[in-house]
Amino acid sequence: MIPCTEYVSRGMKNKEITIYDIAKTLSISPATVSRGLRDHPAINRKTKKKILDMAKEMGYRSNTFASSLRLKRTNTIGVIVHRLDSYFVAMVLAGMEKVASELGYNLIISQSLESAAKEVTNANTMFNSRVDGLMVSLAYDTEDISHFDVFIDKGIPLLFFDRVFTHKNCPTVVIDNFKSAYQITTHLIEQGCKRIAHVTGDLKRNVYADRFKGYRKALEDGGLEYTDDLLIINYLNEHIGHDVDAAQQLLALKPMPDGVFITNDAFAAYCMRELKQAGIAIPQDIAIVGFNNDPISGLVDPNLTTINYPSYEMGEVAAKTLINHLKGESNMMLTDSIVLKSELIIRESSLKKG
């Protein structure tokens, strides 16, 4: 038998090692090597160990792509999110990864960076990577989903979560954003707020549109007037720049609001800091509420009233729904929308009445 070190020195160093190379080195058949690498019961333990040890020593890599072409599946699921630097997204992905790993699937993750154009590129990459299914939370400025048509046309299951688009062939996993916004706005009204501002994202996105509708309905039911100057649309990212600074816009309102509903905890914390630096007392001058129950909501002073968004559970449910569909254990096309339960968490930032 040729020693492996000598074998490599004969020009194999930069060559992709195959089962035939291993078979030649061990003087056994390629079929035996293939079975040994697949832990086939017909191969005895001693031979199997020799095969695995030699494969490792020679740097053999299993050609999963070729295998996937034969089997017409890759056991990979694509995930497209709007941003990775988000606690909410990180928790969703953690839930997805847990379920995928337990059920024998891998995730390929990409971010659109809140760009519809980048989302198109991501979708093309996922399709060319032959993912078995795709889970998507849409970018800030996505107005149509035609770039996902190729998945729908090819019968590759597509599921939207959080930021969704209504399509008969694409189930969704969401919370009741209208109800949550109604609850949190009603809480501000119950604390005696009479002029409540709303800081939110682009109303083209379902999450922000539904929260805005819940906010307006709560004002109406509470006998309060809505005016357009109370609506501040923002990227909800403190790193965007101060040319669209919601805190300064709040300070400029005359009269200034005595309550504000901000649809993102991290941005609510940023606004709280800016308002406090301007001499505004929270909640005495202005009660503030956020959304998501990110860790920062319990760290700011005063602690932030918010909506607990079950992000980890959303990831678990989305992944289970898609993978069970792929395994033929359920048909996700029979479900239009899965609505998860959210919860109002009241803290000091909104307690005007103590």
C-alpha positions as CSV (number, residue, x, y, z in Angstrom):
1,M,0.0,0.0,0.0
2,I,1.3,3.5,-0.8
3,P,1.8,5.6,2.3
4,C,-0.6,8.6,2.2
5,T,2.2,11.1,2.6
6,E,3.9,9.7,-0.5
7,Y,0.6,9.6,-2.3
8,V,0.0,13.3,-1.6
9,S,3.5,14.1,-2.7
10,R,2.8,12.6,-6.1
11,G,0.6,15.5,-7.1
12,M,-2.5,14.9,-5.0
13,K,-2.0,17.9,-2.7
14,N,-4.2,20.3,-4.7
15,K,-6.5,17.7,-6.3
16,E,-10.1,17.1,-5.0
17,I,-9.9,13.7,-3.4
18,T,-12.5,11.1,-4.5
19,I,-13.6,7.8,-3.3
20,Y,-11.5,6.3,-6.1
21,D,-8.4,7.8,-4.6
22,I,-9.2,6.4,-1.2
23,A,-10.0,3.0,-2.7
24,K,-6.7,2.9,-4.6
25,T,-4.7,3.9,-1.5
26,L,-6.4,1.2,0.6
27,S,-6.5,-1.4,-2.2
28,I,-10.2,-1.9,-1.8
29,S,-13.1,-1.3,-4.1
30,P,-14.7,2.2,-4.6
31,A,-18.1,0.6,-3.6
32,T,-16.6,-0.5,-0.3
33,V,-15.3,3.0,0.4
34,S,-18.7,4.5,-0.5
35,R,-20.5,2.2,1.8
36,G,-18.0,2.8,4.6
37,L,-18.4,6.6,4.3
38,R,-22.1,6.1,4.5
39,D,-21.9,3.9,7.6
40,H,-23.4,1.0,5.8
41,P,-24.0,-2.0,8.1
42,A,-22.5,-4.4,5.5
43,I,-19.0,-2.9,6.2
44,N,-17.3,-4.2,9.3
45,R,-16.1,-1.8,12.0
46,K,-12.4,-2.3,11.3
47,T,-12.7,-1.6,7.6
48,K,-15.0,1.3,8.2
49,K,-12.5,2.9,10.6
50,K,-9.7,2.5,8.0
51,I,-11.8,4.2,5.4
52,L,-12.8,7.1,7.7
53,D,-9.2,7.6,8.9
54,M,-7.8,7.6,5.4
55,A,-10.6,9.9,4.2
56,K,-9.7,12.4,6.9
57,E,-6.0,12.1,6.3
58,M,-6.3,12.7,2.6
59,G,-8.7,15.6,3.0
60,Y,-11.7,14.0,1.4
61,R,-14.9,16.1,1.2
62,S,-18.3,14.6,0.6
63,N,-19.8,16.0,-2.6
64,T,-23.2,16.9,-1.1
65,F,-24.1,19.0,-4.2
66,A,-23.8,15.9,-6.5
67,S,-25.8,13.9,-4.0
68,S,-28.5,16.5,-3.9
69,L,-28.8,16.5,-7.7
70,R,-29.4,12.7,-7.6
71,L,-31.9,13.0,-4.7
72,K,-33.4,16.3,-6.0
73,R,-33.1,17.8,-2.5
74,T,-30.4,19.5,-0.6
75,N,-31.7,19.5,3.0
76,T,-31.1,23.2,3.1
77,I,-33.6,26.0,3.7
78,G,-33.0,29.6,2.7
79,V,-33.7,32.5,5.0
80,I,-33.8,36.1,3.9
81,V,-34.1,38.8,6.7
82,H,-34.0,42.5,6.5
83,R,-31.1,43.0,9.0
84,L,-28.9,40.7,11.0
85,D,-27.9,43.4,13.6
86,S,-31.3,43.1,15.2
87,Y,-32.1,41.3,18.5
88,F,-35.5,40.4,17.1
89,V,-34.0,38.8,13.9
90,A,-31.3,37.1,15.9
91,M,-33.9,35.4,18.1
92,V,-36.0,34.4,15.2
93,L,-33.0,32.8,13.5
94,A,-32.1,31.0,16.8
95,G,-35.5,29.4,16.8
96,M,-35.3,28.4,13.2
97,E,-31.8,26.9,13.7
98,K,-32.9,24.9,16.6
99,V,-35.8,23.3,14.7
100,A,-33.8,22.8,11.5
101,S,-30.9,21.1,13.3
102,E,-33.3,18.8,15.1
103,L,-35.0,17.8,11.9
104,G,-31.9,17.3,9.8
105,Y,-31.8,20.5,7.8
106,N,-29.3,23.3,7.4
107,L,-30.0,27.0,7.0
108,I,-28.5,29.4,4.4
109,I,-29.0,33.0,5.7
110,S,-28.8,36.3,3.9
111,Q,-29.8,39.9,4.7
112,S,-31.4,42.4,2.4
113,L,-30.1,45.4,4.4
114,E,-33.6,46.9,4.0
115,S,-33.1,47.1,0.2
116,A,-35.5,45.5,-2.3
117,A,-32.8,45.4,-4.9
118,K,-30.5,43.4,-2.5
119,E,-33.5,41.2,-1.7
120,V,-33.8,40.3,-5.4
121,T,-30.2,39.3,-5.5
122,N,-30.6,37.2,-2.3
123,A,-33.6,35.4,-3.9
124,N,-31.7,34.6,-7.0
125,T,-28.8,33.2,-4.9
126,M,-31.1,31.1,-2.9
127,F,-32.7,29.7,-6.0
128,N,-29.4,28.9,-7.6
129,S,-28.3,27.2,-4.4
130,R,-31.2,24.8,-4.8
131,V,-32.7,25.4,-1.4
132,D,-35.6,23.0,-0.6
133,G,-37.7,25.9,0.7
134,L,-37.5,29.6,1.6
135,M,-38.5,31.7,4.6
136,V,-38.5,35.5,4.1
137,S,-39.1,38.7,6.1
138,L,-39.4,41.5,3.6
139,A,-37.1,44.5,3.2
140,Y,-38.3,48.0,4.1
141,D,-39.0,49.1,0.6
142,T,-40.2,45.9,-1.1
143,E,-43.4,46.7,-3.0
144,D,-44.0,43.5,-4.9
145,I,-42.7,39.9,-4.7
146,S,-42.3,39.1,-8.4
147,H,-38.7,38.1,-7.7
148,F,-40.1,35.1,-5.7
149,D,-42.2,33.9,-8.6
150,V,-39.6,31.4,-9.7
151,F,-40.0,29.6,-6.3
152,I,-43.8,29.6,-6.6
153,D,-43.7,28.4,-10.2
154,K,-41.2,25.6,-9.4
155,G,-43.2,24.4,-6.4
156,I,-40.5,25.4,-4.0
157,P,-42.4,26.2,-0.7
158,L,-42.1,29.8,0.3
159,L,-43.2,31.2,3.7
160,F,-43.2,34.8,4.9
161,F,-42.8,35.8,8.6
162,D,-43.1,39.0,10.5
163,R,-42.9,41.4,7.4
164,V,-45.2,39.5,5.1
165,F,-46.9,39.8,1.7
166,T,-50.3,38.3,1.2
167,H,-50.2,35.5,-1.5
168,K,-52.5,32.5,-1.9
169,N,-49.5,30.1,-2.2
170,C,-47.4,31.6,0.6
171,P,-48.5,31.1,4.2
172,T,-47.4,33.6,6.8
173,V,-46.3,33.6,10.5
174,V,-47.2,36.8,12.3
175,I,-48.6,38.4,15.4
176,D,-51.7,40.5,15.6
177,N,-50.0,43.9,15.1
178,F,-53.3,45.7,15.0
179,K,-54.4,44.3,18.4
180,S,-51.0,44.9,20.0
181,A,-51.0,48.5,18.8
182,Y,-54.5,49.0,20.0
183,Q,-53.6,47.7,23.5
184,I,-50.5,49.8,23.9
185,T,-52.2,53.0,22.7
186,T,-55.2,52.3,25.0
187,H,-52.8,51.9,27.9
188,L,-51.4,55.5,27.2
189,I,-55.0,56.8,27.0
190,E,-55.7,55.2,30.4
191,Q,-52.7,56.9,31.8
192,G,-54.3,60.2,30.9
193,C,-52.5,61.0,27.7
194,K,-54.5,63.3,25.4
195,R,-52.0,64.0,22.6
196,I,-50.3,60.8,21.5
197,A,-47.7,60.7,18.7
198,H,-46.8,57.6,16.7
199,V,-43.2,57.0,15.5
200,T,-43.2,54.1,13.0
201,G,-41.7,52.7,9.8
202,D,-42.8,52.8,6.2
203,L,-46.5,52.1,6.0
204,K,-46.0,49.9,3.0
205,R,-44.9,47.2,5.4
206,N,-47.7,45.2,7.0
207,V,-46.2,45.4,10.5
208,Y,-46.2,49.2,10.5
209,A,-49.4,49.6,8.6
210,D,-51.3,47.3,11.0
211,R,-49.8,49.0,14.1
212,F,-50.8,52.4,12.7
213,K,-54.3,51.2,12.2
214,G,-54.5,49.9,15.7
215,Y,-53.1,53.2,17.1
216,R,-55.7,55.2,15.2
217,K,-58.6,52.9,16.2
218,A,-57.6,53.2,19.9
219,L,-57.5,57.0,19.6
220,E,-61.0,57.0,18.0
221,D,-62.4,54.7,20.6
222,G,-60.8,56.8,23.3
223,G,-62.4,60.0,22.0
224,L,-59.0,61.5,20.9
225,E,-58.4,63.3,17.7
226,Y,-55.7,62.1,15.2
227,T,-53.9,64.7,13.2
228,D,-51.2,64.0,10.6
229,D,-48.5,65.9,12.5
230,L,-48.7,63.2,15.2
231,L,-47.4,60.6,12.7
232,I,-43.6,60.4,12.3
233,I,-42.3,57.9,9.7
234,N,-38.7,57.0,10.3
235,Y,-36.2,54.2,9.5
236,L,-36.3,53.3,13.2
237,N,-32.5,53.1,13.2
238,E,-30.4,55.4,15.4
239,H,-27.5,55.0,13.0
240,I,-29.3,56.4,9.9
241,G,-28.5,60.0,10.8
242,H,-30.1,63.0,12.4
243,D,-31.6,64.4,9.2
244,V,-34.6,62.3,10.0
245,D,-34.5,62.6,13.8
246,A,-37.7,61.5,15.4
247,A,-36.7,62.9,18.8
248,Q,-36.2,66.4,17.4
249,Q,-39.4,66.1,15.5
250,L,-41.3,65.3,18.7
251,L,-39.7,68.2,20.5
252,A,-40.7,70.5,17.7
253,L,-44.4,69.6,17.9
254,K,-46.6,72.4,19.3
255,P,-48.0,71.5,21.7
256,M,-45.6,68.7,22.4
257,P,-47.2,65.2,22.8
258,D,-47.8,63.9,26.3
259,G,-47.4,60.3,25.0
260,V,-45.7,58.5,22.2
261,F,-45.9,55.0,20.8
262,I,-42.7,54.0,19.0
263,T,-42.8,50.7,17.1
264,N,-39.2,49.6,17.9
265,D,-37.6,49.3,21.4
266,A,-34.1,50.2,20.4
267,F,-35.3,53.3,18.7
268,A,-37.5,54.1,21.6
269,A,-34.5,53.9,23.9
270,Y,-32.6,56.2,21.6
271,C,-35.5,58.8,21.6
272,M,-35.7,58.5,25.4
273,R,-32.0,59.5,25.7
274,E,-32.4,62.4,23.3
275,L,-35.6,63.7,25.1
276,K,-34.0,63.4,28.5
277,Q,-30.9,65.4,27.3
278,A,-33.4,68.1,26.2
279,G,-34.8,68.3,29.8
280,I,-37.9,66.3,29.1
281,A,-39.1,64.1,32.1
282,I,-40.3,60.6,31.3
283,P,-43.1,59.7,32.0
284,Q,-44.1,63.0,33.7
285,D,-43.8,65.2,30.6
286,I,-44.2,62.4,28.0
287,A,-45.0,58.8,28.4
288,I,-43.1,56.5,26.1
289,V,-43.9,52.9,24.9
290,G,-42.0,50.7,22.6
291,F,-42.5,47.4,20.8
292,N,-40.7,43.9,20.7
293,N,-39.5,43.5,24.3
294,D,-35.8,43.7,23.3
295,P,-33.4,43.4,26.3
296,I,-32.7,47.2,26.1
297,S,-36.3,47.8,27.3
298,G,-35.4,46.5,30.7
299,L,-32.1,48.4,30.9
300,V,-33.1,52.0,30.1
301,D,-34.2,54.3,32.8
302,P,-37.1,54.3,33.3
303,N,-37.7,50.8,32.1
304,L,-39.7,50.7,28.8
305,T,-43.3,49.7,28.5
306,T,-43.5,47.4,25.4
307,I,-45.2,44.5,23.6
308,N,-43.6,41.1,24.1
309,Y,-43.1,39.8,20.5
310,P,-42.4,36.0,20.6
311,S,-39.5,36.1,18.2
312,Y,-37.9,32.8,19.1
313,E,-41.3,31.0,18.9
314,M,-41.9,32.7,15.5
315,G,-38.6,31.2,14.3
316,E,-39.6,27.7,15.6
317,V,-43.1,27.8,14.2
318,A,-41.9,29.0,10.8
319,A,-39.3,26.3,10.5
320,K,-41.5,23.5,11.7
321,T,-44.3,24.6,9.3
322,L,-42.0,24.6,6.3
323,I,-40.0,21.4,7.2
324,N,-43.1,19.4,8.1
325,H,-44.5,20.4,4.7
326,L,-41.2,19.3,3.0
327,K,-41.4,15.9,4.8
328,G,-45.0,15.4,3.7
329,E,-46.2,15.4,7.3
330,S,-48.5,18.4,6.8
331,N,-49.6,20.7,4.0
332,M,-48.8,24.3,4.8
333,M,-50.8,25.5,1.8
334,L,-53.9,24.8,3.8
335,T,-53.0,27.5,6.2
336,D,-53.2,31.2,5.2
337,S,-51.7,32.7,8.3
338,I,-50.4,31.5,11.7
339,V,-51.0,34.2,14.3
340,L,-48.8,34.0,17.5
341,K,-49.8,35.5,20.8
342,S,-48.2,38.8,21.9
343,E,-48.4,40.5,25.4
344,L,-48.4,44.0,26.8
345,I,-45.7,44.5,29.4
346,I,-46.3,47.7,31.5
347,R,-43.2,49.4,33.0
348,E,-42.3,52.8,34.4
349,S,-41.8,54.7,31.1
350,S,-45.6,55.0,30.7
351,L,-46.9,55.1,34.2
352,K,-48.1,58.7,34.6
353,K,-50.6,57.6,37.2
354,G,-48.1,55.6,39.2
